[in-house]
Amino acid sequence: MENKSILDQIIDNHQAEEVARLDAVEIINNLFNELDPRERDVLARRFGLRHERRETLEEIGKIHSLTRERIRQIETLSIKRLKQRENSDNYLSGLRNVVIHLLEEHGGLMEKEYLFKNLVNLSLGAGAKGENEAKHKRHFSFLISRLLPDEFEEVNDSELFKESFKLKFQSLEHLEVLTLELLEKIRQAKRVLITGDLIALSKELDAYKINQAKFSQAGNLDISGVLTNGLFSERAEVVNQNKAIYSILQAAKKIEQNKFGYWGLDDWREIRPKTINDKIYLVLKHSGKPLHFAGIADRINQVSFDGKIANAATVHNELILDGKYILVGRGLYGLREWGYQKGTVSDVIEQILTEAGRPLSREEIINKVLGQRLVKKATINLALMNREKFSITTDGHYNLKAGQTVVL
């Protein structure tokens, strides 16, 4: 076990105390005690603190029989009162310090949703889901954007990055240069990449080597709780050691991760599937084995690429019409790129014998066919009985009948 100095232990204990005070809902409830009921209601409605939808000035004005401008004034003055409250720092200091630690370890910039996800994980644990998670994210958003503007700055109009938070005086130049170089490398690769490979690729770039110190900030915050989404899990040790690069992947506008954990450009169909055919391909490729067409439809609906429901009959039609899918059993389809070839069992046997260039035993043929088709041995034996295509040698091996040619 690693020996830590007394100072390191004190720092770790201090961070643990700060994390323990990260309940955003409780922080806001305590701060709002300073406000009157109308002020609390206006802020809650404006920033979606009670419900997911943020209400407009006009909507809130109608509820309180006030003008839009008066509601705006109440919003501005209420936030000012919260910021000027004498003991506000007692409630905000823990959050401030944890966000600073997170941003520093992530190179100074974090996409908003990714930051909120980390904060929810630290405060509620990795099991937080659904409305409870969404509620805390909205509360964190209000606290950081409205009550901690002196330490953090919102990034909303960048050509390279999604809406993010950065340290107030953080320069984005080294992040921008690395992002541009990485985009070009991904374009040149013309294939999707897993996180570890993309991080390794980033470290080979000139922008990383020149600014390596800025991308290698020491830190001990464990973010493994945000690295699992049900369909895949990132390698926590790799991401924890390379948070700055991983943060760029999360923040870059043109770099996206698909539902199965592979990265590429956001306009690639393997990243953002546009058609049912794209979704079929992704599901099969991720499965790594043939699937029944009904099972493929079910899987598409489970993954929920875009909320559209896949119909089994529609999926079957796509599989039949597209040459990159091969029927390998009763309703079972695989990818041609896996080595499967079109045709009946007899066609497959013909191809096997042609490639062998010699007679093969029944067992050899059966084993090779089973590598191409998910069928019963009896089906293969039945195909071998076709004397118009196959002949039997004196030693019981099978060969193509003279004059037979393979058509695929």
Steps between C-alpha positions, in 0.01 A plus 500: 500500500630846412636698797359852521645798679307671781432790261360265234274339758374839617427602140316171437294539817417860410384397154287225652331757725436726200349216299277413795352853481413475130122450523386770258135483602586544868738788421230688310235430764729649764584804288136559406406538868627857459234573235130566531251247350451697176874532438548128561215417263633725222851349513367144526281548191760692298774240549294179508582426862165334565416360158708426192358781289628854554210746489505830312478845656154538348374171644625584849362855471150366439522281810602794720298765309818690419665624180784317329735783593401481867569124505839568342576752774398256772725234344800734482455642850442157655823361353683811619366448852616138501851596387524773763368287785756504782517124551452397136860384482428245771269325254692565177865452596490120476339508155739772383807301604377171351418668165845661500661159566295339223580772247870503585527123462309522169733759348288803596194428282200266540188465289203600717313170502822311567585732792150465649518121458826495697354718775191281531724193517711655776197615699248218448711211374506316169154354556320835464261477206187652354326804644717512812815527286340757266378706795847522653652591164261797470589612853874474429450701181331781693764507773800508267364734233324748729671492839862413414573722196822640647683166480348345189407616153246355260611409147194537277616632163807292414536357149681196641337427834149429625355705786756462778642649817861603533718650769459878489844584368565175315638538148341265247777529241678171576164320519392644167825406325484142627134471398574617145791257463292216643211571263735472204648171627153350543408606144815333370435181700155461337393257771350510846730472801462395862588747774839351583614508137382859456684611814816327375458671163462838671829452683681461168389844379731801501247709693509248785878468509550879504243551778541170682526662844160664452343166409661308787365671812535278805173415671329241713128546429366163383244548220445130426138533611412696185672264258226236471177549306349152490621411148872537563751601764811708448831380641496709818875487560571636150249785527598592857860540386406704191207716613607804295497309170176323591344838579590623152326196350189584702508871414598501130203577275604281208623200699231265630470160666241252379272291720756220521799711607674562166618849403499669161379810320145606579382469136615138462210255474678262735494776762157649431296244306246665270307202361371167624774336292765698689353383830489135385867516406601654835302245702646204308853636508481559874352153565793332324279206403197427278159601636140421408331785315239534779779514756671774299179706506467447877860606552454817294202591717693427821792719394258775392727681257248774431176388664357356177352151531644230273259248347621139456353476147678820393827371644455170313446680170820701546698185578369324189571789263847605615798290393703576811266276703513122457230250595685236705209310655122513548441874522860548621719761332868583524731750329679421176808672647521215755579261214151370433403449135163497329336182378335178610677229700578328169655821367715526813620138459589569136707801603674302777596221260616746235724686747636171638594377153468138617238256627399547863357265758144537620625624840729762342213634289258507793746696718568752225131545417418556868746788488280658232148391593310439822330180382461142617747234385208315343442796269864481383477122452187547293677753275791259451257242359449719191670281235459766234750715690715270713673168441651255749852365460592141567625589848170671592608863446291756317592693190330727249343307218696548177394813316358678806592867545432721797281806449480748790 
